[in-house]
Amino acid sequence: MIEAYFDEIEAVIAAFPNIRTYTLKKKIYNTNQGYIGGTIIFTGGNQLDFIEVKRADVSGKIKYRYQFMREDRTLIFRYDNAPHHQEVDTFPRHKHMEDGVIAAPEPTLRGILLEIALRSRQ
């Protein structure tokens, strides 16, 4: 089951034309749980590093981080669920921006890639 989820992640990445290259690392803990992470380099040089720890039999992720950076590795944004911003309404889920932290529901990789694609059109 977790392998099917990993296949879905790869299909999402392959569907975005603004991706120049990517690398993935996968670990299968058991048939339902695993880790997937990687680096996606976009046309123009910006980079997304991400990790997900996921159980395939539940909807949410156990742990996630999606960090989008400029080519010089300065932060554009980062979504994560590390329990360190108790002040946000969506705790522990939140989004780091260049000017602070805001509440944010748990994103999907597809949603993150759409957000990046929309930014590149601006």
MMTF fields as JSON, N, C-alpha, C and O atoms, coordinates in Angstrom:
{
  "mmtfVersion": "1.0.0",
  "mmtfProducer": "UNKNOWN",
  "numBonds": 487,
  "numAtoms": 488,
  "numGroups": 122,
  "numChains": 1,
  "numModels": 1,
  "chainsPerModel": [1],
  "groupsPerChain": [122],
  "chainIdList": ["A"],
  "bondAtomList": [4, 2, 8, 6, 12, 10, 16, 14, 20, 18, 24, 22, 28, 26, 32, 30, 36, 34, 40, 38, 44, 42, 48, 46, 52, 50, 56, 54, 60, 58, 64, 62, 68, 66, 72, 70, 76, 74, 80, 78, 84, 82, 88, 86, 92, 90, 96, 94, 100, 98, 104, 102, 108, 106, 112, 110, 116, 114, 120, 118, 124, 122, 128, 126, 132, 130, 136, 134, 140, 138, 144, 142, 148, 146, 152, 150, 156, 154, 160, 158, 164, 162, 168, 166, 172, 170, 176, 174, 180, 178, 184, 182, 188, 186, 192, 190, 196, 194, 200, 198, 204, 202, 208, 206, 212, 210, 216, 214, 220, 218, 224, 222, 228, 226, 232, 230, 236, 234, 240, 238, 244, 242, 248, 246, 252, 250, 256, 254, 260, 258, 264, 262, 268, 266, 272, 270, 276, 274, 280, 278, 284, 282, 288, 286, 292, 290, 296, 294, 300, 298, 304, 302, 308, 306, 312, 310, 316, 314, 320, 318, 324, 322, 328, 326, 332, 330, 336, 334, 340, 338, 344, 342, 348, 346, 352, 350, 356, 354, 360, 358, 364, 362, 368, 366, 372, 370, 376, 374, 380, 378, 384, 382, 388, 386, 392, 390, 396, 394, 400, 398, 404, 402, 408, 406, 412, 410, 416, 414, 420, 418, 424, 422, 428, 426, 432, 430, 436, 434, 440, 438, 444, 442, 448, 446, 452, 450, 456, 454, 460, 458, 464, 462, 468, 466, 472, 470, 476, 474, 480, 478, 484, 482],
  "bondOrderList": [1, 1, 1, 1, 1, 1, 1, 1, 1, 1, 1, 1, 1, 1, 1, 1, 1, 1, 1, 1, 1, 1, 1, 1, 1, 1, 1, 1, 1, 1, 1, 1, 1, 1, 1, 1, 1, 1, 1, 1, 1, 1, 1, 1, 1, 1, 1, 1, 1, 1, 1, 1, 1, 1, 1, 1, 1, 1, 1, 1, 1, 1, 1, 1, 1, 1, 1, 1, 1, 1, 1, 1, 1, 1, 1, 1, 1, 1, 1, 1, 1, 1, 1, 1, 1, 1, 1, 1, 1, 1, 1, 1, 1, 1, 1, 1, 1, 1, 1, 1, 1, 1, 1, 1, 1, 1, 1, 1, 1, 1, 1, 1, 1, 1, 1, 1, 1, 1, 1, 1, 1],
  "groupList": [{"groupName": "MET", "atomNameList": ["N", "CA", "C", "O"], "elementList": ["N", "C", "C", "O"], "formalChargeList": [0, 0, 0, 0], "bondAtomList": [1, 0, 2, 1, 3, 2], "bondOrderList": [1, 1, 2], "singleLetterCode": "M", "chemCompType": "L-PEPTIDE LINKING"}, {"groupName": "ILE", "atomNameList": ["N", "CA", "C", "O"], "elementList": ["N", "C", "C", "O"], "formalChargeList": [0, 0, 0, 0], "bondAtomList": [1, 0, 2, 1, 3, 2], "bondOrderList": [1, 1, 2], "singleLetterCode": "I", "chemCompType": "L-PEPTIDE LINKING"}, {"groupName": "GLU", "atomNameList": ["N", "CA", "C", "O"], "elementList": ["N", "C", "C", "O"], "formalChargeList": [0, 0, 0, 0], "bondAtomList": [1, 0, 2, 1, 3, 2], "bondOrderList": [1, 1, 2], "singleLetterCode": "E", "chemCompType": "L-PEPTIDE LINKING"}, {"groupName": "ALA", "atomNameList": ["N", "CA", "C", "O"], "elementList": ["N", "C", "C", "O"], "formalChargeList": [0, 0, 0, 0], "bondAtomList": [1, 0, 2, 1, 3, 2], "bondOrderList": [1, 1, 2], "singleLetterCode": "A", "chemCompType": "L-PEPTIDE LINKING"}, {"groupName": "TYR", "atomNameList": ["N", "CA", "C", "O"], "elementList": ["N", "C", "C", "O"], "formalChargeList": [0, 0, 0, 0], "bondAtomList": [1, 0, 2, 1, 3, 2], "bondOrderList": [1, 1, 2], "singleLetterCode": "Y", "chemCompType": "L-PEPTIDE LINKING"}, {"groupName": "PHE", "atomNameList": ["N", "CA", "C", "O"], "elementList": ["N", "C", "C", "O"], "formalChargeList": [0, 0, 0, 0], "bondAtomList": [1, 0, 2, 1, 3, 2], "bondOrderList": [1, 1, 2], "singleLetterCode": "F", "chemCompType": "L-PEPTIDE LINKING"}, {"groupName": "ASP", "atomNameList": ["N", "CA", "C", "O"], "elementList": ["N", "C", "C", "O"], "formalChargeList": [0, 0, 0, 0], "bondAtomList": [1, 0, 2, 1, 3, 2], "bondOrderList": [1, 1, 2], "singleLetterCode": "D", "chemCompType": "L-PEPTIDE LINKING"}, {"groupName": "VAL", "atomNameList": ["N", "CA", "C", "O"], "elementList": ["N", "C", "C", "O"], "formalChargeList": [0, 0, 0, 0], "bondAtomList": [1, 0, 2, 1, 3, 2], "bondOrderList": [1, 1, 2], "singleLetterCode": "V", "chemCompType": "L-PEPTIDE LINKING"}, {"groupName": "PRO", "atomNameList": ["N", "CA", "C", "O"], "elementList": ["N", "C", "C", "O"], "formalChargeList": [0, 0, 0, 0], "bondAtomList": [1, 0, 2, 1, 3, 2], "bondOrderList": [1, 1, 2], "singleLetterCode": "P", "chemCompType": "L-PEPTIDE LINKING"}, {"groupName": "ASN", "atomNameList": ["N", "CA", "C", "O"], "elementList": ["N", "C", "C", "O"], "formalChargeList": [0, 0, 0, 0], "bondAtomList": [1, 0, 2, 1, 3, 2], "bondOrderList": [1, 1, 2], "singleLetterCode": "N", "chemCompType": "L-PEPTIDE LINKING"}, {"groupName": "ARG", "atomNameList": ["N", "CA", "C", "O"], "elementList": ["N", "C", "C", "O"], "formalChargeList": [0, 0, 0, 0], "bondAtomList": [1, 0, 2, 1, 3, 2], "bondOrderList": [1, 1, 2], "singleLetterCode": "R", "chemCompType": "L-PEPTIDE LINKING"}, {"groupName": "THR", "atomNameList": ["N", "CA", "C", "O"], "elementList": ["N", "C", "C", "O"], "formalChargeList": [0, 0, 0, 0], "bondAtomList": [1, 0, 2, 1, 3, 2], "bondOrderList": [1, 1, 2], "singleLetterCode": "T", "chemCompType": "L-PEPTIDE LINKING"}, {"groupName": "LEU", "atomNameList": ["N", "CA", "C", "O"], "elementList": ["N", "C", "C", "O"], "formalChargeList": [0, 0, 0, 0], "bondAtomList": [1, 0, 2, 1, 3, 2], "bondOrderList": [1, 1, 2], "singleLetterCode": "L", "chemCompType": "L-PEPTIDE LINKING"}, {"groupName": "LYS", "atomNameList": ["N", "CA", "C", "O"], "elementList": ["N", "C", "C", "O"], "formalChargeList": [0, 0, 0, 0], "bondAtomList": [1, 0, 2, 1, 3, 2], "bondOrderList": [1, 1, 2], "singleLetterCode": "K", "chemCompType": "L-PEPTIDE LINKING"}, {"groupName": "GLN", "atomNameList": ["N", "CA", "C", "O"], "elementList": ["N", "C", "C", "O"], "formalChargeList": [0, 0, 0, 0], "bondAtomList": [1, 0, 2, 1, 3, 2], "bondOrderList": [1, 1, 2], "singleLetterCode": "Q", "chemCompType": "L-PEPTIDE LINKING"}, {"groupName": "GLY", "atomNameList": ["N", "CA", "C", "O"], "elementList": ["N", "C", "C", "O"], "formalChargeList": [0, 0, 0, 0], "bondAtomList": [1, 0, 2, 1, 3, 2], "bondOrderList": [1, 1, 2], "singleLetterCode": "G", "chemCompType": "PEPTIDE LINKING"}, {"groupName": "SER", "atomNameList": ["N", "CA", "C", "O"], "elementList": ["N", "C", "C", "O"], "formalChargeList": [0, 0, 0, 0], "bondAtomList": [1, 0, 2, 1, 3, 2], "bondOrderList": [1, 1, 2], "singleLetterCode": "S", "chemCompType": "L-PEPTIDE LINKING"}, {"groupName": "HIS", "atomNameList": ["N", "CA", "C", "O"], "elementList": ["N", "C", "C", "O"], "formalChargeList": [0, 0, 0, 0], "bondAtomList": [1, 0, 2, 1, 3, 2], "bondOrderList": [1, 1, 2], "singleLetterCode": "H", "chemCompType": "L-PEPTIDE LINKING"}],
  "groupTypeList": [0, 1, 2, 3, 4, 5, 6, 2, 1, 2, 3, 7, 1, 3, 3, 5, 8, 9, 1, 10, 11, 4, 11, 12, 13, 13, 13, 1, 4, 9, 11, 9, 14, 15, 4, 1, 15, 15, 11, 1, 1, 5, 11, 15, 15, 9, 14, 12, 6, 5, 1, 2, 7, 13, 10, 3, 6, 7, 16, 15, 13, 1, 13, 4, 10, 4, 14, 5, 0, 10, 2, 6, 10, 11, 12, 1, 5, 10, 4, 6, 9, 3, 8, 17, 17, 14, 2, 7, 6, 11, 5, 8, 10, 17, 13, 17, 0, 2, 6, 15, 7, 1, 3, 3, 8, 2, 8, 11, 12, 10, 15, 1, 12, 12, 2, 1, 3, 12, 10, 16, 10, 14],
  "groupIdList": [1, 2, 3, 4, 5, 6, 7, 8, 9, 10, 11, 12, 13, 14, 15, 16, 17, 18, 19, 20, 21, 22, 23, 24, 25, 26, 27, 28, 29, 30, 31, 32, 33, 34, 35, 36, 37, 38, 39, 40, 41, 42, 43, 44, 45, 46, 47, 48, 49, 50, 51, 52, 53, 54, 55, 56, 57, 58, 59, 60, 61, 62, 63, 64, 65, 66, 67, 68, 69, 70, 71, 72, 73, 74, 75, 76, 77, 78, 79, 80, 81, 82, 83, 84, 85, 86, 87, 88, 89, 90, 91, 92, 93, 94, 95, 96, 97, 98, 99, 100, 101, 102, 103, 104, 105, 106, 107, 108, 109, 110, 111, 112, 113, 114, 115, 116, 117, 118, 119, 120, 121, 122],
  "secStructList": [7, 2, 2, 2, 2, 2, 2, 2, 2, 2, 2, 2, 2, 2, 6, 7, 6, 6, 3, 3, 3, 3, 3, 3, 3, 3, 3, 3, 1, 1, 1, 1, 3, 3, 3, 3, 3, 3, 3, 3, 3, 3, 6, 6, 1, 7, 3, 3, 3, 3, 3, 3, 3, 3, 3, 6, 6, 1, 1, 1, 3, 3, 3, 3, 3, 3, 3, 3, 3, 7, 6, 6, 7, 7, 3, 3, 3, 3, 3, 3, 7, 7, 1, 7, 7, 6, 6, 1, 6, 6, 6, 6, 7, 3, 3, 3, 3, 6, 6, 3, 3, 3, 3, 7, 7, 7, 7, 7, 2, 2, 2, 2, 2, 2, 2, 2, 2, 2, 2, 2, 2, 7],
  "xCoordList": [0.81, 0.0, 0.855, 0.542, 1.927, 2.77, 3.485, 3.748, 3.798, 4.445, 3.538, 4.021, 2.238, 1.29, 1.283, 1.181, 1.389, 1.457, 2.737, 2.696, 3.851, 5.11, 4.999, 5.497, 4.351, 4.142, 3.318, 3.584, 2.325, 1.489, 2.323, 2.154, 3.209, 4.093, 4.958, 5.103, 5.523, 6.352, 5.541, 6.042, 4.302, 3.439, 3.11, 3.052, 2.896, 2.636, 3.842, 3.685, 5.028, 6.245, 6.402, 6.711, 6.196, 6.364, 5.371, 5.621, 4.258, 3.219, 3.521, 2.825, 4.529, 4.82, 5.951, 7.071, 5.657, 6.655, 7.783, 8.816, 7.601, 8.633, 9.724, 10.549, 9.73, 10.743, 11.885, 11.685, 13.085, 14.271, 14.802, 15.13, 14.885, 15.395, 14.911, 14.517, 14.945, 14.598, 15.277, 15.63, 15.451, 15.942, 14.998, 14.478, 14.781, 13.913, 14.631, 15.456, 14.297, 14.769, 13.535, 12.706, 13.417, 12.25, 12.719, 13.712, 11.972, 12.189, 10.831, 9.883, 10.738, 9.496, 9.67, 10.524, 8.857, 8.92, 8.109, 8.527, 6.952, 6.11, 5.164, 5.31, 4.209, 3.358, 2.525, 2.106, 2.269, 1.43, 2.183, 1.611, 3.421, 4.109, 5.489, 6.198, 5.848, 7.162, 7.533, 6.786, 8.702, 9.293, 9.602, 10.109, 9.292, 9.736, 10.237, 9.627, 11.326, 11.894, 12.687, 13.016, 12.987, 13.766, 14.025, 13.677, 14.656, 14.977, 14.476, 14.731, 13.759, 13.251, 13.884, 13.79, 14.525, 15.118, 14.232, 13.895, 13.871, 12.977, 13.751, 14.884, 13.127, 13.667, 13.874, 12.965, 15.034, 15.352, 16.209, 16.773, 16.317, 17.24, 16.661, 17.353, 15.404, 14.824, 14.712, 14.701, 14.63, 14.703, 13.658, 13.407, 13.054, 12.156, 12.761, 12.98, 13.032, 13.413, 12.187, 11.503, 11.898, 10.71, 10.922, 11.749, 10.151, 10.06, 8.617, 7.898, 8.214, 6.921, 7.124, 7.769, 6.575, 6.445, 4.954, 4.171, 4.559, 3.15, 2.725, 3.468, 1.513, 0.808, -0.235, -1.07, -0.192, -1.08, -2.537, -3.432, -2.793, -4.169, -4.851, -5.964, -4.201, -4.827, -4.596, -3.676, -5.425, -5.354, -4.208, -3.607, -3.888, -2.845, -1.452, -1.274, -0.477, 0.911, 1.376, 0.937, 2.244, 2.825, 3.765, 3.764, 4.563, 5.515, 5.678, 5.63, 5.874, 6.158, 6.946, 6.9, 7.67, 8.366, 8.542, 9.034, 8.129, 8.315, 8.994, 8.358, 10.274, 11.036, 11.419, 12.188, 10.865, 11.107, 12.11, 11.925, 13.182, 14.289, 14.717, 14.52, 15.298, 15.922, 17.188, 17.633, 17.735, 18.953, 20.086, 20.919, 20.129, 21.167, 20.809, 21.494, 19.723, 19.236, 18.601, 18.452, 18.23, 17.471, 16.008, 15.489, 15.361, 13.991, 12.981, 13.011, 12.103, 10.912, 9.732, 9.014, 9.528, 8.549, 8.857, 9.584, 8.284, 8.394, 7.116, 6.674, 6.527, 5.406, 5.97, 6.792, 5.539, 5.909, 4.917, 4.055, 5.074, 4.212, 5.035, 4.614, 6.212, 7.011, 6.254, 5.733, 6.181, 5.336, 6.017, 6.207, 6.383, 7.068, 6.381, 6.937, 5.216, 4.483, 3.072, 2.102, 2.982, 1.698, 0.714, -0.483, 1.196, 0.332, -0.547, -1.49, -0.274, -1.077, -2.298, -2.252, -3.388, -4.662, -4.595, -5.367, -3.693, -3.594, -2.496, -2.084, -2.021, -0.943, -1.172, -2.283, -0.174, 1.227, 1.519, 2.663, 0.509, 0.697, 0.84, 0.064, 1.838, 2.069, 2.951, 3.494, 3.076, 3.883, 4.831, 4.411, 6.111, 7.124, 7.225, 7.371, 7.145, 7.309, 8.565, 9.139, 8.981, 10.161, 9.964, 10.93, 8.714, 8.445, 7.725, 7.174, 7.712, 7.101, 6.416, 6.594, 5.627, 4.935, 3.435, 2.929, 2.726, 1.273, 0.643, 1.293, -0.632, -1.391, -1.549, -1.712, -1.499, -1.655, -2.078, -1.473, -3.108, -3.485, -2.406, -1.532, -2.481, -1.514, -1.62, -2.693, -0.525, -0.569, -0.308, 0.062, -0.513, -0.113, 1.052, 1.248, 1.812, 2.894, 2.324, 2.908, 1.215, 0.581, 0.238, 0.472, -0.311, -0.647, 0.581, 0.55, 1.658, 2.912, 3.434, 3.831, 3.435, 3.931, 3.058, 3.567, 1.758, 0.871, 1.197, 1.251, 1.414, 1.78, 3.071, 3.174, 4.042, 5.318, 5.104, 5.663, 4.301, 4.034, 3.341, 3.663, 2.403, 1.73, 2.698, 2.615, 3.601, 4.611, 5.501, 5.873, 5.842, 6.758, 6.087, 6.775, 4.774, 4.043, 3.896, 3.553, 4.151, 3.966, 5.121, 5.123],
  "yCoordList": [-1.202, 0.0, 1.268, 2.222, 1.287, 2.48, 2.651, 3.778, 1.555, 1.652, 2.335, 3.079, 2.095, 2.766, 4.269, 5.07, 4.651, 6.07, 6.683, 7.782, 6.0, 6.487, 6.639, 7.614, 5.684, 5.778, 7.017, 7.691, 7.31, 8.5, 9.779, 10.706, 9.831, 10.992, 11.185, 12.306, 10.109, 10.206, 10.661, 11.419, 10.21, 10.636, 12.124, 12.817, 12.614, 14.044, 14.855, 15.844, 14.449, 15.167, 15.145, 16.173, 14.009, 13.871, 14.715, 15.032, 15.082, 15.844, 17.334, 18.041, 17.827, 19.265, 19.579, 19.097, 20.387, 20.653, 21.595, 21.65, 22.338, 23.301, 22.668, 23.381, 21.352, 20.643, 20.235, 19.549, 20.67, 20.344, 18.959, 18.168, 18.669, 17.379, 17.122, 18.048, 15.865, 15.533, 14.244, 13.4, 14.114, 12.878, 12.509, 13.385, 11.231, 10.741, 9.682, 8.926, 9.645, 8.584, 8.015, 8.763, 6.702, 6.038, 4.993, 4.296, 4.911, 3.847, 3.243, 3.962, 1.944, 1.246, 0.65, -0.211, 1.111, 0.591, -0.696, -1.637, -0.725, -1.921, -1.707, -0.718, -2.587, -2.463, -1.19, -0.746, -0.584, 0.616, 1.903, 2.983, 1.831, 3.036, 3.158, 2.172, 4.413, 4.65, 6.116, 6.988, 6.35, 7.677, 7.927, 7.049, 9.127, 9.554, 10.987, 11.815, 11.251, 12.591, 12.818, 11.885, 14.078, 14.353, 15.819, 16.677, 16.065, 17.415, 17.568, 16.727, 18.659, 18.978, 20.3, 21.293, 20.307, 21.521, 21.983, 21.212, 23.253, 23.824, 24.601, 25.027, 24.774, 25.668, 27.02, 27.529, 27.592, 28.843, 28.648, 29.61, 27.393, 27.086, 27.008, 26.552, 27.438, 27.285, 25.81, 24.954, 25.52, 24.135, 23.882, 24.737, 22.706, 22.233, 20.989, 19.992, 21.043, 19.859, 19.434, 20.278, 18.149, 17.703, 16.347, 15.55, 16.105, 14.781, 14.552, 15.486, 13.313, 12.877, 11.542, 10.644, 11.415, 10.122, 9.85, 10.637, 8.748, 8.525, 7.112, 6.151, 7.008, 5.72, 5.726, 6.628, 4.741, 4.698, 4.477, 4.786, 3.95, 3.651, 4.791, 4.615, 5.961, 7.147, 8.334, 8.318, 9.362, 10.474, 11.442, 11.934, 11.731, 12.707, 12.098, 10.884, 12.981, 12.539, 12.558, 13.401, 11.651, 11.624, 12.809, 13.49, 13.039, 14.152, 14.635, 13.845, 15.951, 16.488, 17.785, 18.494, 18.067, 19.346, 19.561, 18.691, 20.736, 21.145, 22.503, 23.502, 22.554, 23.801, 24.254, 23.592, 25.397, 25.965, 27.102, 28.014, 27.04, 27.983, 28.523, 27.897, 29.69, 30.258, 29.457, 28.619, 29.731, 29.035, 29.217, 28.324, 30.374, 30.604, 30.008, 30.254, 29.216, 28.481, 29.386, 28.96, 30.604, 31.43, 31.023, 30.68, 31.068, 30.577, 31.432, 32.661, 30.778, 31.411, 31.054, 31.939, 29.746, 29.302, 27.887, 27.155, 27.507, 26.13, 25.772, 26.501, 24.658, 24.076, 22.941, 22.162, 22.84, 21.679, 21.498, 22.34, 20.373, 20.098, 19.833, 19.087, 20.454, 20.379, 21.139, 22.223, 20.605, 21.212, 22.376, 22.321, 23.426, 24.538, 25.897, 26.902, 25.968, 27.243, 27.055, 26.997, 26.963, 26.715, 27.863, 27.688, 29.032, 30.2, 30.16, 30.946, 29.279, 29.247, 28.352, 27.34, 28.749, 28.026, 26.594, 25.741, 26.329, 24.999, 24.15, 23.137, 24.564, 23.854, 22.345, 21.897, 21.561, 21.915, 22.293, 22.598, 22.276, 22.583, 24.095, 24.87, 24.513, 25.938, 26.146, 25.203, 27.432, 27.806, 28.934, 29.961, 28.719, 29.752, 30.573, 30.027, 31.875, 32.801, 33.62, 33.523, 34.403, 35.228, 36.21, 36.613, 36.593, 37.591, 37.03, 37.801, 35.714, 35.155, 33.828, 33.195, 33.423, 32.131, 32.377, 33.242, 31.599, 31.711, 30.323, 29.301, 30.316, 29.065, 28.518, 29.278, 27.202, 26.574, 25.129, 24.405, 24.7, 23.288, 22.413, 22.905, 21.123, 20.188, 20.212, 19.962, 20.509, 20.555, 19.178, 18.224, 19.117, 17.95, 18.375, 19.567, 17.431, 17.768, 18.411, 19.36, 17.919, 18.51, 19.977, 20.828, 20.277, 21.653, 22.541, 23.686, 22.018, 22.775, 23.07, 24.199, 22.071, 22.268, 23.254, 24.021, 23.241, 24.238, 25.634, 26.586, 25.764, 27.061, 27.581, 28.769, 26.718, 27.109, 27.512, 28.511, 26.746, 27.066, 28.428, 29.203, 28.72, 30.019, 31.154, 32.222, 30.945, 31.96, 32.256, 33.407, 31.232, 31.427, 32.195, 32.751, 32.227, 32.977, 34.441, 35.248, 34.801, 36.188, 37.056, 38.252],
  "zCoordList": [0.0, 0.0, 0.0, -0.712, 0.789, 0.817, -0.517, -0.937, -1.183, -2.488, -3.506, -4.359, -3.429, -4.326, -4.051, -4.98, -2.783, -2.44, -3.014, -3.566, -2.892, -3.461, -4.981, -5.544, -5.642, -7.091, -7.436, -8.432, -6.613, -6.818, -6.697, -7.489, -5.723, -5.547, -6.795, -7.283, -7.303, -8.509, -9.714, -10.544, -9.821, -10.922, -10.818, -11.834, -9.616, -9.407, -9.873, -10.589, -9.476, -9.873, -11.39, -11.992, -12.005, -13.455, -14.243, -15.406, -13.635, -14.325, -14.436, -15.165, -13.741, -13.746, -14.723, -14.555, -15.747, -16.786, -16.364, -17.031, -15.267, -14.871, -13.997, -13.425, -13.893, -13.107, -14.025, -15.027, -13.664, -14.463, -14.107, -14.99, -12.801, -12.353, -10.926, -10.217, -10.517, -9.134, -8.709, -9.533, -7.396, -6.808, -5.671, -4.979, -5.483, -4.415, -3.599, -4.113, -2.31, -1.422, -0.733, -0.216, -0.726, -0.129, 0.872, 0.664, 1.957, 2.936, 3.251, 3.568, 3.166, 3.505, 4.891, 5.103, 5.835, 7.207, 7.342, 8.016, 6.697, 6.608, 5.434, 4.716, 5.214, 4.029, 4.02, 2.951, 5.187, 5.262, 5.56, 5.411, 5.968, 6.429, 5.8, 5.6, 5.495, 4.93, 4.9, 5.343, 4.366, 4.258, 2.793, 2.095, 2.337, 1.014, 1.149, 1.826, 0.511, 0.533, -0.724, -1.456, -0.96, -2.147, -2.355, -1.543, -3.485, -3.926, -5.348, -6.21, -5.578, -6.908, -7.32, -6.598, -8.477, -9.021, -10.181, -11.079, -10.131, -11.125, -12.187, -11.962, -13.335, -14.341, -13.665, -13.009, -13.816, -13.133, -11.903, -11.382, -11.421, -10.335, -8.939, -8.029, -8.72, -7.387, -7.043, -7.927, -5.744, -5.269, -4.196, -3.347, -4.24, -3.191, -2.572, -3.26, -1.268, -0.51, 0.272, 0.851, 0.301, 1.025, 1.66, 1.217, 2.71, 3.322, 3.73, 4.083, 3.677, 4.193, 4.89, 4.35, 6.084, 6.739, 6.725, 7.258, 6.123, 5.793, 6.127, 5.925, 6.642, 6.732, 5.627, 5.561, 4.774, 3.616, 3.998, 3.21, 5.191, 5.583, 6.346, 6.84, 6.45, 7.058, 6.134, 5.317, 6.262, 5.314, 5.576, 4.62, 6.809, 7.101, 7.095, 6.997, 7.203, 7.265, 8.719, 9.5, 9.074, 10.415, 10.578, 11.604, 9.549, 9.564, 8.136, 7.193, 7.981, 6.656, 6.76, 7.765, 5.681, 5.509, 4.01, 3.292, 3.56, 2.172, 2.213, 2.549, 1.878, 1.96, 0.559, -0.139, 0.161, -1.16, -1.027, -0.221, -1.83, -1.699, -3.062, -4.104, -3.004, -4.195, -4.52, -3.735, -5.666, -6.088, -5.079, -4.925, -4.381, -3.369, -2.011, -1.019, -1.973, -0.789, 0.273, 1.418, -0.068, 0.868, 0.801, -0.261, 1.941, 2.075, 1.314, 1.387, 0.597, 0.032, 0.931, 1.397, 1.177, 2.166, 2.602, 1.93, 3.755, 4.242, 4.973, 5.861, 4.6, 5.335, 6.181, 5.699, 7.437, 8.239, 9.385, 9.636, 10.062, 11.214, 12.474, 13.359, 12.541, 13.772, 14.863, 14.599, 16.061, 17.108, 17.837, 19.052, 17.097, 17.738, 17.579, 18.023, 16.975, 16.852, 17.389, 16.634, 18.705, 19.353, 19.177, 19.407, 18.775, 18.631, 17.384, 17.287, 16.435, 15.213, 15.392, 16.09, 14.745, 14.865, 14.346, 14.782, 13.433, 12.833, 13.475, 12.91, 14.654, 15.351, 15.317, 15.601, 14.983, 14.729, 13.274, 12.936, 12.42, 10.999, 10.813, 11.373, 10.023, 9.803, 8.58, 8.004, 8.2, 7.04, 7.442, 7.976, 7.173, 7.385, 6.105, 5.012, 6.255, 5.138, 5.423, 6.508, 4.477, 4.692, 5.845, 6.493, 6.099, 7.141, 8.365, 9.15, 8.548, 9.749, 9.501, 8.46, 10.487, 10.458, 10.447, 11.162, 9.62, 9.554, 9.702, 9.483, 10.077, 10.14, 8.725, 7.771, 8.6, 7.281, 7.47, 8.26, 6.755, 6.829, 6.193, 5.48, 6.459, 5.873, 4.354, 3.806, 3.673, 2.209, 1.598, 2.282, 0.302, -0.486, -1.367, -1.604, -1.843, -2.757, -4.02, -4.543, -4.505, -5.69, -5.429, -6.287, -4.26, -3.906, -3.837, -4.287, -3.276, -3.19, -4.596, -4.886, -5.461, -6.822, -7.593, -8.41, -7.344, -7.965, -7.45, -8.229, -6.151, -5.572, -6.193, -6.497, -6.382, -6.986, -8.442, -8.895, -9.178, -10.574, -10.7, -11.601, -9.812, -9.843, -9.52, -10.126, -8.588, -8.261, -9.458, -9.685, -10.221, -11.338, -12.484, -13.34, -12.504, -13.547, -13.204, -14.068, -11.947, -11.508, -11.902, -11.609]
}
